[in-house]
Amino acid sequence: MSGPDGDMWSGLRVSYEGIADLADAAFSTTIEEPIIPQFLPQRKWLWRQWRGTIIRRVLPREVLLNAIVACAVSAFFTLEGPGYAWRHELLKVTATVSSVWVLASGLVTFTLSFFLSQSFDLWRRVYSVTRRVQGRLNDLGLLTATSAERDENGDYTDDAEEMLATVARYVRLFNVLLYASVTTRFAPLKTPSGLQRLVKSGHLTADEREALLQSSLVRERVDARTREGLHARLAGA
């Protein structure tokens, strides 16, 4: 089994302890920070932000480097001393650089605007897909919870409890394998070592692991296998 884009070696680049940490993080019911940072389209709020901004990316290295280069170039052309006349004449020659800069700045602006719009479009599509997946899984949970067999007291029967527990496990497993197929961080969970860790932690049975490995499922086929098991479980309940 492979990671994203057919990366079959993703599991070998992570130690077993690293895979264990990934499994714990994937199935954790708590988070240290929001998965999607909150955003407020307000100017005052934006100017107070630091993490994730371009200012944090360029400070201090890029800003300091550009400042040093600018000061050095300015001193070279303006400070009096040996060769001042030659340097002053050279400044007139380099005036053509200004025209080139004006042309290049338009291209840079277009490139940045294009990729920024493409990044935003990708974010919107990923957000839409994840919300739809979340909504359908919620629908499935509500459907099974309301349709499960109950006794005369209104409590779930033992078979219903077992079925609901299995459905809940399959839903969590579907989520983890889905994101393991499209992300680099959780890709090792789809490798044999990653599946073995899921078996050890009780999120996957040994038979299910062998079925996944034997059928050589990747990406959507892994998720389809999980859905088939879920449907079969619901049909037999």
Buried (B, 14 or more C-beta within 10 A) or exposed (E): BBBBEEBEEBBEEBEEEEBBEBBEEBBEEEEEEEEEEEEEEEEEEEEEEEEEEEEEEEEEEEEEEEEEEEEEEEEEEEEEEEEEEEBEEEEEEEEEEEEEEEEEEEEEEEEEEEEEEEEEEEEEEEEEEBEEBEEEBEEBBEEBEEEBEEEEEEEBEEEBEEBBEBBEBBBBBBBBBBBBBBEEBBBBBBBEBBBBBBBEEEBBEEEBBEBBBEEEBBBEBBBEBBBEBBEEBBEEB
